[in-house]
Amino acid sequence: MKARVTIMLKNGVLDPQGKAIHHALGGLGFGGVEDVRAGKVIELDLADGTSEDEVDRMCRQLLANTVIENYSIETVD
Amino acid sequence: MKSAVIVFPGSNCDRDLAVGFETVLGSKPAMVWHAESELPAGTDLIGIPGGFSYGDYLRSGAMAARSPIMRAVAEAAGRGVPVIGICNGFQVLTETGLLPGALMRNAHLHFTCRNARLRVETSQSLFTQAYSTGEEISIPVAHHDGNYQADGETLDRLEGEGRVAFRYLDDVNGSARSIAGILNGQGNVLGMMPHPERALEPAHGGTDGRRLFEGLLETVA
């Protein structure tokens, strides 16, 4: 089983990287973008029997910094 | 005095910090590799140096914060042993939870390497006691992720409890309330982005960092 963890900055946390991407898109002439937020995706190839609860603990202990980031877990069979 | 400097793969200010400890405090620190699980017995001062531990993978300081030695550092900090984290060391301390908040990408996105003017916000700490409250000093910064952020309640608490140690006088990286360095609740853990160990001798271009170490000498020696 695989788990895909998506990590995004919390709403309200300044995202300079997203801003830069937004600016660059504008520079390329793409005017139809209101806002850009950048995050990261981490794919875990899980051993049999690894629970989603365990993945949640991985997120809280290492993969995300919950001071500034939210995460979501999607399991893919 | 028995000081220790923690060394991670990718630390690059460990030797500068060791020279700082030795020059001002008078004895060589133990250089402690991240994979160790214990500090030398009797360690009474811990330095977490600048650099790019683990290549800044995942988040600056994130991997280092989970390395074996950091459990021993957290335990020592809990007993009141002074801990100073500089630059990447500050990032490591926030990632371990020894200090609140987080250090994010500089708001202007540039790596910033220059002297920064700071105001000493409190002399009521073992790290800042050799300065005067309100004094202006100049200390070099060199970072990409120095933009200190925390929620409003945390920021209010830091200010209310006198735990903002240093503030930038100019906008260096977009930090909330221009915070350059903070203390933990007990006052024995300091994290700061500027590098006092790079301002010890006239040949460094300034000596304003020296008194931080001299203040420690008064407390720890």
HADDOCK unambig.tbl for C-alpha pairs under 7 A between the chains (distance, minus, plus):
assign (segid A and resid 16 and name CA) (segid B and resid 105 and name CA) 6.89 0.50 0.50
assign (segid A and resid 16 and name CA) (segid B and resid 107 and name CA) 5.61 0.50 0.50
assign (segid A and resid 16 and name CA) (segid B and resid 109 and name CA) 6.61 0.50 0.50
assign (segid A and resid 67 and name CA) (segid B and resid 101 and name CA) 6.44 0.50 0.50
assign (segid A and resid 67 and name CA) (segid B and resid 102 and name CA) 6.84 0.50 0.50
